[in-house]
Every structure is written in structure tokens, then in C-alpha cells.
Amino acid sequence: MTQPHESAWPQDLLEREVVITRVIDAPLALVFDAWVNPAHLPQWFGPAGFTVVTKEIDIREGGRWRFDMIGPDGTRYDNRMVFKRIEPGASIEAEHGHDVDNDPDRFQMRVSFAAQANGKTVVTLRQIHPSRLHRDRVIGFGAVEYGYQTLDKLAQFAGA
């Protein structure tokens, strides 16, 4: 008799998670560099029609990126990423939220990179939000669509 399949992820985690994946028509080294090179990341990051103004950028474990994302209507959204772990060519882990200390809405972000045999790169962006309610709120705000737009801009930047 077989046992019912059990998820490796606690249900609470699944209820707080947003996952976005895209195949980028560029080699892994180039795609990863677009994320970790301080001259490149601000050029493409953010949804369609948004621009980024960097206040501070230090992409290394323990470093942070403070920036404003400016919407098409001119609205400024303050942001801060604190880089927790960087595995070259494999993954980036960061906390992302408003540019304030102890932001209760900050979420955990993990970006994973995987090379395909055809020279393309699979990018998977995972967000773990502080609560299911918070996750539902950001999905309602457009986080999934904005995430796909951001990865589309990455693909354009990487030359796809």
C-alpha cells in the first residue's frame, strides 16, 4: 500500500509564496551578471514603464541596494534589498521591502539560475511573504504580472 504524497514544503510556506519562472535566451553567466553587476541591475530591474534611481548599491552578502522605483505616472516607491546569500552562477537570496529599518512588509526573495543544454537560462524568482494576507495583497496589487514584466526586461537586457 502506498503512502499519500506529502509536500516537502510546510503548508504555511506554500500559502505565503509567489513563484515566477522564465526561460531567458542567453547564457547563464550573462544572466547572472545582469543581477550581480551594480552597473547592470538598475538598468533593467522593475516592471514595464518603471525606472530605477539608485541611492546605494553594494551587491555582496551583507550588502544592500537602496533605490526608488518610479512608475509611469511619476510615483516613487522606495525599496531596499539586503543580500543574504549569493552563490555565483546559482542563486541570490535577499530580503526586499521598503527603505526603512524593520519593515513589517519585507519579504524573502530567492532567484535561482539553471543553464539549459541549448544555451538558455531558466530563472526562477521565489518570494516568501510574512503572511498569507500579505501575499494575497501583493498579488492583488499586480506582483505576479510585474514580476513577469521584470523578467521580460531582464531577457531584453541580456539580448534575447
Summary of the structure (lengths in Angstrom):
residues: 160
radius of gyration: 16.2
end to end distance: 49.0
largest distance: 61.0
contacts: 454
relative contact order: 0.23
helix: 28%
strand: 36%
